[in-house]
Amino acid sequence: MKELVHSHHHLTLKEIESLLKPAFDTLILVTAIAFTVWLALGVQVEPSSGGSNSMKTATQSVV
């Protein structure tokens, strides 16, 4: 554990940034896509079934 903490001190801020930025961008992209898909499904499902059922159906459709 000591070695792990020690090795982190050798990472510069630039290196950490270059490691985190792609992951962060990917996370935003995935979240945006997932939200869009969920929203689209939710809009389609909502009228046919009431309330909490629409969420359940949308989740099942995604999975």
C-alpha positions as CSV (number, residue, x, y, z in Angstrom):
1,M,0.0,0.0,0.0
2,K,2.9,2.3,0.8
3,E,4.4,1.7,-2.6
4,L,1.1,2.5,-4.3
5,V,0.8,5.9,-2.5
6,H,4.4,6.6,-3.2
7,S,4.1,5.9,-6.9
8,H,1.2,8.3,-7.2
9,H,3.4,11.2,-6.1
10,H,5.6,10.6,-9.2
11,L,2.6,11.3,-11.5
12,T,2.5,14.9,-12.5
13,L,-0.7,16.9,-12.8
14,K,-0.3,16.8,-16.6
15,E,-0.1,13.0,-16.6
16,I,-3.1,12.6,-14.3
17,E,-5.0,15.0,-16.6
18,S,-4.1,13.1,-19.7
19,L,-5.2,9.9,-18.1
20,L,-8.5,11.2,-16.7
21,K,-9.6,13.4,-19.6
22,P,-10.4,10.6,-22.1
23,A,-12.1,8.6,-19.4
24,F,-14.2,11.6,-18.4
25,D,-15.1,12.4,-22.0
26,T,-16.1,8.8,-22.5
27,L,-18.2,8.9,-19.3
28,I,-20.0,12.0,-20.5
29,L,-20.6,10.5,-23.9
30,V,-22.0,7.2,-22.5
31,T,-24.2,9.1,-20.1
32,A,-25.5,11.3,-22.8
33,I,-26.3,8.4,-25.1
34,A,-27.9,6.4,-22.2
35,F,-30.0,9.4,-21.2
36,T,-31.1,10.0,-24.8
37,V,-32.1,6.3,-25.2
38,W,-33.9,6.3,-21.9
39,L,-35.7,9.5,-22.7
40,A,-36.8,8.2,-26.1
41,L,-38.0,4.9,-24.6
42,G,-39.7,6.8,-21.8
43,V,-41.6,9.0,-24.2
44,Q,-42.8,6.0,-26.2
45,V,-43.7,3.9,-23.2
46,E,-45.4,6.6,-21.1
47,P,-48.8,6.9,-22.8
48,S,-49.5,3.1,-22.9
49,S,-48.8,2.4,-19.3
50,G,-49.1,4.5,-16.1
51,G,-46.5,6.0,-13.8
52,S,-43.8,3.7,-12.4
53,N,-44.5,0.9,-15.0
54,S,-43.1,3.1,-17.8
55,M,-39.7,3.2,-16.0
56,K,-39.7,-0.5,-15.5
57,T,-40.6,-1.2,-19.2
58,A,-37.9,1.2,-20.4
59,T,-35.3,-0.4,-18.2
60,Q,-36.2,-3.9,-19.5
61,S,-36.0,-2.6,-23.1
62,V,-32.5,-1.3,-22.5
63,V,-31.4,-4.6,-20.9
